[in-house]
Structures are given as structure tokens and as C-alpha cells.
Amino acid sequence: MVPLSYILFLSVVLFAIGVYGVLSRKNGFGMLISAEIIINAALLNFVGASASLSSLSGASYALIILVMAVLEAVVFVGMLIAYSKKTSSVLLSKLRRFRG
Amino acid sequence: MIYLIVIPMLLAVLLIPFVSGKKSFLISSVAAAISLALSSFFFFEYFNRPAIESVTWFTSGSIKFTLSMSASNLTLFMAILVSFISLLVLVFSNFYMRDEPQRRYYSEMSLFIFSMLGLVLSNSLLLFYVFWELVGVTSYLLIGFWYGREAPASAGKKALLLTRIGDIAFFAALVVLFVTLRTFSISTILADVSAIGPATLSIVASLLFIAVISKSAQFPFYTWLVDAMEGPTPVSALLHSATMVAAGAFLLVLMLPLFIEAGFGIVILSFGFFTAFLAALLALKEVHLKRILAYSTIESLSFMFIAAATANAGGAIFYLFTHAIFKSLLFFIAGALMVLFGSYDIYKLKSSKKNKGWLFVPAIIGFSSIAGLPPFMSFFAHLGVSANFTLADSLIFLLLSFLTALFSFRALFVAFGKGSGPRPIKNMYAYIPIIILSAISILGGVLLFYFSGVILINYSFDAFSVISVIASLLGVYVAFELFSRSRLPSAVSRSKAASVNLSKYGWDKIITAFGGSFMLFAVWIGRVDDAFIRLFSRLGEGFISLASASRAIENGDATAYVAAVLLGLVIIIAVAVVFV
């Protein structure tokens, strides 16, 4: 059995990697993948806690969040395709023209 | 079964998008006629046997949210009134709006009638609030019906924003009432008024009062109603005289026990008298016929407030009924004049030198009704308004009667000046509503004796009634001297001289000077009005500069937004770590 602290440490590292990716990537798909890494870091927390407390509720929450993440990815990719058709680019910096 | 009254209008709203433009008039007026028939049927069905129908909307824990409609003499009478006026206005619209986009107009009108019928029938404050908001939104849509032009578009916005203040106050009152009594039902709330603590009660009463005065365009919110005259004339006839603005007065009458319990009678009374006085003076200075009618509407609504504040709810409702009849009549006449002469300016109407034909007769009826002259129905309504007056109220009311007669007959004498060459209106959709409303305005007085059995009305015919009629006649006489015989310019200069040496002048001159000094006072009130408008535009400019200062945050940089979210997260975690 892997100790809980290892799992939490892995999750923090994944989270940091994800945040760095979201902040540094200019490419829309890059940002999506980084955001997915963040979500997976959270999922790992749930699963790890579920395993160490030997309760299934954490794991079932993780399943729900997984489904949500898939839906969110679908919406994001759909919007990105529409966006790239308009601007012929996936660089989100073009969104600047929506400034207030 | 009561909900059946509102269903036809809702069906009309849903059907109109699918039919051709010509049929939309038919659908909405047939729906209004069905509503009228149903409400008359239920009126006799439930006569003196009040009933409440409720359905549970949803349950949250132990709290049930119920929607209920009430069938009582008052609500069903209001339903008859609303559907009747709506039907006539729709008929008139077929004349006045025949060249405009039909489907949009009639679907918006149907939506309005639906919401207004729902509003008068609601017994649940929550439902009442929903319809109240719907009425506000349709009013916005209809004022801005000609949104292509600048003035109607901004008038619609102004109406929406000013009534919004009242809506928020109403919502707050709703929340406070619900937290205190755990119910939305108006009948339960009124039964339990004494169970509310005095502090809560005054909060609720003041919030509701703000809602009421903003909807009914009383001081300091009255400016939106005057600007709303930019909308089509049938809309003004239905929304801004007969029904929508009367919703405020109706809410006041419904919740009257609560206001009385909170000791708000004197507040309502003083607001009512002040607004009436202000509106009468402003009307004296106005040259736009519809705006004069708008000021007169504001004044009439104040009369309803005054009647309600003197614990005479029936008098207020009867005045509401009378006012709905004669004010729609006057708006129809104004619309017909607009079609004939292309202007609302009373001095342009005067100089157009053409005969206004038979329109003169209903105009006399309408303007005499504003002044409350016998034998028209309005005279009997004034008996109801002034029934519970104290001596001080009576004295102010005499002055108001004089001023009201002065401004209404000024409009009549100026707009219907002498002329030649007949140009009658031949469209039956125009003259049928005018004739029906004129007939009711003449003969409706007898209804007072019938209605005193339907809803409790206090009315009294005594020396005061005679004196107030004399005051009105005096106003008519002064208006005749000043405006029909055009003695205004000399009157203003005389009024200045008269203050130096009054005794030198004869009776005739004193009368004209008296009128002229009121004109001067009216001009002064107009300046105060301008100052108010300037104050509010300053306030608005402040918000605009605040908004442009905060534009820098919205820079459109996705990475910056994510960074801001992360920063916020870090701050929240830091706060949680430090304090929890």
C-alpha cells in the first residue's frame, strides 16, 4: 500500500505542472491539456483519500468529476474549432480584440 | 378555474408568431373578448363569495411555495376592467397602428394584457411579483416600439430603469415578509399583520411604498411616465393611464391594512397631495397634448393614493375605474388628432385652423371628467375620493380642483380653437371605442350606487362637494378667460403689477392675475424639475466614469484571466490558513 502522503505529493506536483502549463501556453490545445492535468491532480487526491479511508464515496466522486471533465473538454474543443475557423489560428492571444 | 381568465391572452401570445400580420389583430382581440366574457362570468359566479385557488409550485424542506389566485369582488372587477379597456384599445389600435409591424405590436400587447390580468388576480405575492415584472418589461418593449428613433428608445430605457428601483424594493419587501411570516399569500399576510414586529413592519411598508410610487409614477419617480408618451398612443392609453400605472395603486389598495398598521397613512397622504399639486402645475406649462394627459394621469393616481390613505379603498378603486375610462377616451382623441393633424402640440393644433369635427364632443366629456364636473362619472368618483377628508385635506383638495380644471380646460380651449373646414374620421375602429367610452363617462355615475354594494365605498354628497365643483367651475372660467380669449400675455404682466397694487383692478383683472401667477409658479416648478434631472444625470455620469476606469481589467488576455483566478485562489487559501 502506497502511503497517502506520496499520493498527495504527486498530486501537488501534477497540479503545479498543470498551472505552469495553463499560464505559459499560448496554444488553446496546450491550455486544455494543462487544465486536464490540473483536474487529474484533483482526481488523484480523491482516489488516494478513498483508498486510505477505505470508503468508496471518494472514488465515486472521482468518477463524476471524470465525466464532467470529458464534457468540458468536448465543449472547449468545439469552441476552439469554431474559433480557429474565424481566426484561422488556435492562439488565444487573438481574443484580445474582445477587451472591454 | 380563475386561471382560465388569463389563458386566452397567453394563447394569443403563443399563436401570433405563426399567423399573418392581419390576423394578429383578430387573434388578440378575440382573446381579450374571451377574457372579458370569462371574467364577467366569474364575477357573477363568485359574487360576494370570495374564494382562493392555490397550487403548490415546489417544496423545499418544510417550506411550500404556493401560487394562488384569488376570486373576490375586487379582483374580478379589476379583471373585467382590464380586459374591457384592453379590448377597446386593441380595436382602436386597428385604426391607429394599421401601418406598423402588426405581429410584434399585437404579441407585445397580448403579453401585456396577460401579465396585467395575472397581476390583478394573484393572491400570492410571489406570483404578483412575477406579473409585476412582466408588466414592466412589456411596458419597456411597447414604449420603445419605434426603437429606430432616439427618443422612444431612451424613453423605454428610462421607464425600465426608474421602475426597476421599485422592483428591487418590492423584491426586498417580499424577502423580508417571507422570512417573517413564511408565506407569500396576500390574504394570510394581511390576516397576520399584527404579528409582525413594528420595526420589520415599517421596513416592509417603506419598501412596498417605494415599489408603489415608482410603478405609479409619483414624486420623485414621475418623470418616466411623461417621457413614456413617446410610445404609440394606444399603448399610452392602455399602459400609461388605465392599467399598468394603476398596478401601483392596486398594490397599495391590496396591502392597505399593512400600510395603515405601519402608520403610513400620513406619508401616503402627503406624498399624494404633493405629487398632485406638482403634476397639476407642470401640466399647466406643458404644450404637448399627450404629456398634459400624462401629468393628469399622475395627478389622478395621486387622488387614488389620497383616497386610499384616508382609509377609503373602495373610493380609490372606483376612481381607478373612472380614470381608466375617461383617460383612455382622451388618449384615443389625442391619437385621432395626431392622425388628422400630425401633431400633439396644442398650439399647432389650434393654428391648424381646421375643424376637429365631432371629436369636440368627446373631448369636452373627457376634459370635464378630469376636472370632476357633474354630471359625468368622474364627479361621482370625486365624491368617493373626498369622503373621508379632514378639513385641511378638503382645503388642499379645493385648490387642486381649481388647478385641475384650469389645466384641463386650458388644453381643451387651446387644442380645439376656432376653425373651419370639416375633416371627420370615417374609420369605425376609431370612433366605436370613443363612443363607448364617452357613453360610460356620461352615464357611469349611477354605477357608484351599484358598486357600493360590490366593494365597500365611502362616498358623501354634502356642501363640500358643491364647493369643490364651484372651485372647478372657477378654474374653467379662468381657463376660458386666459386661453380661449387669449389674455395670457397681459395676465402675466398684470400679475406682477397686481402684487404691487391689487385694489386698483377690477374683478376680471384679479381673476386673470390669479391664473397668471400660477403660470409663473408653474415655470418655477419646471426649473426645480430641470434641477432634479441635472442632478440625476450627474449621478449617471459618475457611474459611467467609474465604468470606464474599470475597463482596464477587461483586457481580453486569457492568460491574465487565469493568473487572476489563481491569485484569487491563493488569497482565499491564505485567508483560510490564517483565520480558520
Contacts between the chains, C-beta under 8 A, distances in Angstrom:
chain1	res1	chain2	res2	distance
A	19	B	566	6.4
A	22	B	559	7.9
A	22	B	562	5.3
A	23	B	559	6.0
A	23	B	562	6.1
A	23	B	563	6.1
A	23	B	566	7.6
A	26	B	559	7.9
A	31	B	558	7.5
A	31	B	562	8.0
A	92	B	558	4.3
A	92	B	559	7.6
A	93	B	557	7.4
A	93	B	558	7.7
A	95	B	556	5.3
A	95	B	557	7.6
A	95	B	558	5.6
A	96	B	555	7.1
A	96	B	556	4.1
A	96	B	557	6.1
A	97	B	556	6.5
A	98	B	556	4.6
A	99	B	551	7.9
A	99	B	554	5.6
A	99	B	555	4.8
A	99	B	556	3.5
A	99	B	557	7.8
A	100	B	551	4.5
A	100	B	553	7.6
A	100	B	554	3.1
A	100	B	555	7.8
A	100	B	556	7.8
